[in-house]
Amino acid sequence: MDISTINWLAVLVAGLSAFVVGGIWYSPGLFGKAWMKDSSLSEEDIKLGNKGKIFGFTALFSLVMAANLAMFLVDTPQMKTDVSWGATAGFLAGIWAFCAIAIHSLFELKSWRYIFINGGYSVVALVLMGAIIGLWR
């Protein structure tokens, strides 16, 4: 694998795009209220959370995910990455993440709604990451 073909600025933007998706996805107007209810969290619980830890590790893990996806999308003589293949690879990675979330959530006795909210976020975020990495070659 030749990681010299990775556009690290695209990886940074792709990783940070998870914040944009998450901000919309978990907003009260979309899935935030349902997620809080199914997570047994109140507004007060959310306010008490350590924002530095939460957002800092979220940024770190999102960047790791984007870098990992970029490594899978390294161009080879047989395959050139474009926006379509990037989004497809992101979708496939998202299905993998969705399944992992579903397995953990089932053992935690979480609802299907909870699984689809969190798993759906992973799918959408990874599709966008892949599209950004594929487009920005």
URKA-V952968 format. One record per pair of residues at least 12 apart in sequence whose C-alpha atoms are under 7 Angstrom apart, sorted by the first residue. I is the first residue (numbers start at 0). J is the second residue. D is the distance in Angstrom with one decimal. If there is no record, write none. Layout:
i & j & d
I & J & D
I & J & D
This chain:
i & j & d
1 & 73 & 7.0
2 & 70 & 6.7
2 & 73 & 6.7
4 & 73 & 6.5
5 & 69 & 6.5
5 & 73 & 6.5
6 & 136 & 6.5
9 & 131 & 6.5
9 & 132 & 5.5
9 & 135 & 6.1
10 & 65 & 5.5
10 & 66 & 5.8
10 & 69 & 6.9
10 & 132 & 6.4
11 & 62 & 6.4
13 & 65 & 6.0
13 & 128 & 4.5
13 & 131 & 5.8
13 & 132 & 6.7
14 & 61 & 4.8
14 & 62 & 4.4
14 & 65 & 5.2
14 & 128 & 6.7
15 & 58 & 6.8
15 & 61 & 6.9
16 & 128 & 7.0
17 & 61 & 6.6
17 & 124 & 5.4
20 & 124 & 6.2
24 & 120 & 6.7
30 & 116 & 6.9
34 & 113 & 6.2
34 & 116 & 6.9
37 & 110 & 7.0
37 & 113 & 6.0
65 & 128 & 6.3
68 & 129 & 6.9
69 & 132 & 6.5
72 & 85 & 6.9
80 & 133 & 5.6
81 & 133 & 4.4
81 & 134 & 5.6
82 & 130 & 4.8
82 & 131 & 7.0
82 & 133 & 4.2
82 & 134 & 4.4
83 & 130 & 6.8
84 & 133 & 6.8
85 & 129 & 4.1
85 & 130 & 4.8
85 & 132 & 6.4
85 & 133 & 4.5
86 & 126 & 4.7
86 & 127 & 6.5
86 & 129 & 4.6
86 & 130 & 4.3
87 & 126 & 6.9
88 & 129 & 6.4
89 & 125 & 4.6
89 & 126 & 4.1
89 & 128 & 6.6
89 & 129 & 4.6
90 & 122 & 5.8
90 & 125 & 6.3
90 & 126 & 4.9
92 & 125 & 6.8
93 & 121 & 5.5
93 & 122 & 3.9
93 & 125 & 5.6
94 & 122 & 6.2
96 & 118 & 6.9
96 & 121 & 6.4
97 & 118 & 4.2
97 & 119 & 7.0
97 & 121 & 6.5
97 & 122 & 6.8
100 & 114 & 6.7
100 & 118 & 6.1
101 & 114 & 5.5
